[in-house]
Amino acid sequence: MSTNPPHHHHPAPGSATAIVVAAGSGVRLGAVRSGRPVPKALVEVGGRPLVAHAVEGLLAAGVPDVVVAVPDEHRGEFAALLPAEVTLVAGGATRTASVRNALAHCVAGDGPVLVHDAARPFTPAAVVTRVLAALAAGARAVVPVLPVVDTTVEVDGDRVVTEVARDALRRVQTPQGFDRATLLAAYAAVTDEQAYTDDASVVRAQGVVVHTVAGDELAAKITVPHDLVQAEHRLAAR
């Protein structure tokens, strides 16, 4: 059983820590159990919860230290299905709060920190490796990205205002990687109420340059029921 130790755990010097954000509600996925929404990270693909796929992917990619931010009332369920070496912390009302709670367990080490969405269960190990390599080469913040292939427009209500040039646009994925001190300092400077959608936005707000590496279509985020169907197909194809 995973527990939430009262002390800060101490990863090996220089080793990476991954924070998995798994505190979301899953309302848009429509998963319900006994009349109540199932936490998104506990929704199953291929008979296993999203969070289990995501955590095992990080461990398989060689990240030794994983901290998972979970809905506190479901902590027992998460503990029962995740490897014993994983640390569980209570998630917050916002993504920012959840990552902050997890970062409180990352103050001891000096290696890089990855922040990953539990809703990206099939992120290939190669993406994790590329992020870590860019950090090792000196970047303080790194995000995996993909090009935008659709024609992209800006709208006002249901009317097209202008077409946006795609060349400079990218879709941002996770895991996002950071120099540990940089990420800790950035979170110290923001409040939990500030609505940052990802961690690169938090560090960019402090003037940190964010670098990019190639993402992967397999790292797609699961948000709506159709995404689950596609993920099942991808899993079956493997």
C-alpha positions in Angstrom: 0.0 0.0 0.0 1.2 3.5 -0.8 1.1 6.0 2.0 1.6 9.6 2.4 4.7 9.8 4.7 4.8 12.6 7.2 8.4 13.4 6.2 9.9 14.5 2.9 11.3 11.5 1.1 14.9 11.8 -0.2 15.5 10.8 -3.8 19.0 9.9 -4.8 21.2 12.9 -5.6 20.5 14.2 -9.1 17.7 11.8 -9.8 14.5 13.0 -11.5 11.2 13.2 -9.6 7.9 13.0 -11.5 4.7 14.6 -10.2 1.5 13.0 -11.7 -1.5 15.3 -11.5 -4.5 12.9 -10.9 -6.9 15.0 -8.8 -9.4 15.9 -11.6 -13.0 15.0 -11.5 -13.8 13.3 -14.8 -17.1 14.9 -15.2 -16.6 15.4 -18.9 -15.8 11.7 -19.3 -19.2 10.9 -17.9 -17.8 8.1 -15.7 -20.2 7.5 -12.8 -20.2 4.9 -9.9 -23.1 4.7 -7.4 -24.5 8.0 -8.8 -21.2 9.9 -8.2 -18.5 10.9 -10.8 -15.5 8.7 -10.8 -12.2 10.6 -10.5 -10.8 10.9 -14.1 -7.5 9.2 -13.2 -9.5 6.1 -12.1 -11.4 5.7 -15.3 -10.2 2.5 -17.1 -8.6 1.9 -20.5 -7.8 -1.6 -21.4 -9.1 -2.8 -17.9 -6.6 -0.5 -16.0 -7.0 3.0 -14.6 -5.5 5.9 -16.5 -3.2 6.8 -13.6 -1.8 3.2 -13.4 -0.8 3.4 -17.1 0.7 6.9 -16.6 2.7 6.1 -13.5 4.0 2.8 -14.9 5.1 4.6 -18.1 7.2 7.0 -16.0 8.8 4.2 -14.0 9.5 2.3 -17.2 11.1 5.4 -18.7 13.6 5.3 -15.8 12.1 8.0 -13.5 12.8 6.5 -10.0 10.7 8.9 -7.9 7.0 9.4 -8.5 4.6 11.6 -6.5 0.9 11.5 -7.4 -1.6 14.2 -6.4 -5.0 12.5 -5.9 -8.4 13.4 -4.6 -8.0 12.9 -0.9 -11.3 11.0 -0.4 -10.2 8.4 -2.9 -6.6 8.0 -1.6 -7.3 4.3 -0.6 -8.3 3.4 -4.1 -5.2 5.0 -5.6 -3.0 3.3 -3.0 -4.4 -0.1 -3.8 -3.6 0.1 -7.5 -0.3 1.9 -7.7 3.2 0.5 -7.0 4.3 0.7 -3.3 7.2 3.1 -4.0 4.8 5.8 -5.3 4.1 8.6 -2.9 0.5 9.9 -2.7 -0.4 13.5 -1.7 -3.8 15.2 -1.5 -4.7 17.2 -4.6 -6.1 20.7 -4.3 -9.1 22.5 -5.8 -7.0 23.7 -8.7 -4.2 22.2 -10.8 -1.9 24.8 -9.3 -2.8 23.7 -5.7 -2.3 20.1 -6.6 1.2 20.6 -8.0 2.1 22.8 -5.0 1.1 20.1 -2.6 3.2 17.6 -4.6 6.2 20.0 -4.7 6.2 20.1 -0.9 7.5 16.5 -1.2 10.2 17.5 -3.7 12.2 20.0 -1.7 14.9 17.5 -0.6 16.3 16.5 -4.0 18.3 18.4 -6.6 17.4 16.5 -9.8 14.9 17.7 -12.3 11.1 17.6 -11.8 8.7 16.3 -14.4 5.0 17.2 -14.2 2.7 14.8 -16.1 -1.0 14.5 -16.6 -2.6 11.2 -15.5 -4.9 11.7 -18.5 -2.0 11.1 -20.9 -1.7 7.4 -20.1 0.3 6.2 -23.2 3.0 8.8 -23.4 6.0 7.0 -24.9 9.2 6.6 -22.9 11.0 8.4 -25.8 9.2 11.7 -25.0 10.3 11.4 -21.3 13.8 10.8 -22.4 13.8 13.8 -24.8 12.6 16.1 -22.0 15.2 14.8 -19.5 18.0 15.1 -22.1 17.1 18.8 -22.8 17.2 19.5 -19.1 20.5 17.7 -18.8 21.8 19.9 -21.6 21.0 23.0 -19.5 17.4 24.0 -20.2 15.5 25.2 -17.1 12.1 24.4 -18.6 11.1 22.0 -21.4 7.8 21.0 -22.9 7.0 18.4 -25.5 5.0 19.8 -28.5 3.4 18.8 -31.7 2.6 20.9 -34.8 -0.9 22.2 -35.4 -2.1 20.5 -38.6 -5.6 21.8 -38.9 -6.5 25.2 -40.3 -6.8 27.4 -37.2 -9.0 30.4 -36.8 -9.9 33.0 -34.2 -13.7 33.4 -33.7 -16.1 35.8 -32.2 -19.1 33.8 -31.1 -19.9 31.6 -34.2 -18.2 34.0 -36.7 -14.6 33.6 -37.9 -12.6 36.7 -37.2 -9.3 35.8 -38.7 -7.2 32.8 -39.7 -4.1 32.2 -37.5 -0.8 31.2 -39.2 -0.1 27.7 -38.2 3.7 27.7 -38.7 4.5 29.1 -35.3 1.7 27.3 -33.4 2.3 24.1 -31.3 0.2 21.8 -29.2 1.7 21.4 -25.8 1.8 18.0 -24.0 3.3 16.5 -20.9 5.5 15.5 -19.1 6.9 19.0 -18.8 10.3 19.2 -17.3 12.0 21.7 -15.0 15.1 22.5 -13.1 13.9 21.8 -9.5 14.9 25.1 -8.0 13.3 27.0 -10.9 10.0 25.2 -10.5 9.9 25.6 -6.7 10.7 29.4 -7.0 8.0 29.8 -9.7 5.3 28.2 -7.5 6.4 30.2 -4.5 5.5 33.3 -6.6 2.0 32.4 -7.6 -1.3 31.7 -5.7 -3.4 28.6 -6.0 -6.3 30.7 -7.3 -4.3 31.8 -10.4 -5.7 29.7 -13.3 -2.6 28.3 -15.0 -3.5 25.4 -17.3 0.0 24.0 -17.2 3.3 24.3 -15.4 5.2 26.0 -18.3 2.8 28.9 -17.9 3.8 29.2 -14.2 7.5 29.4 -14.9 7.0 31.6 -18.0 5.2 34.1 -15.7 8.5 34.4 -13.9 10.4 35.2 -17.0 11.9 31.7 -17.5 12.6 30.6 -21.1 10.7 27.4 -22.0 12.3 25.1 -24.6 10.6 22.5 -26.7 11.2 18.9 -27.8 9.1 16.7 -30.0 6.0 15.3 -28.5 4.1 12.3 -29.8 0.5 11.6 -30.9 0.4 8.7 -28.5 0.6 11.2 -25.6 -2.8 12.6 -26.4 -4.9 13.7 -23.5 -8.1 11.8 -22.6 -10.9 14.4 -21.9 -14.2 13.2 -23.4 -15.7 9.7 -24.0 -14.5 9.7 -27.7 -10.9 10.0 -26.4 -11.4 6.8 -24.4 -12.7 4.9 -27.4 -9.6 6.0 -29.4 -7.3 5.0 -26.6 -8.9 1.6 -26.4 -8.2 1.2 -30.1 -4.6 2.3 -29.8 -4.1 -0.1 -26.9 -5.6 -3.0 -28.9 -3.3 -2.1 -31.9 -0.3 -2.5 -29.6 
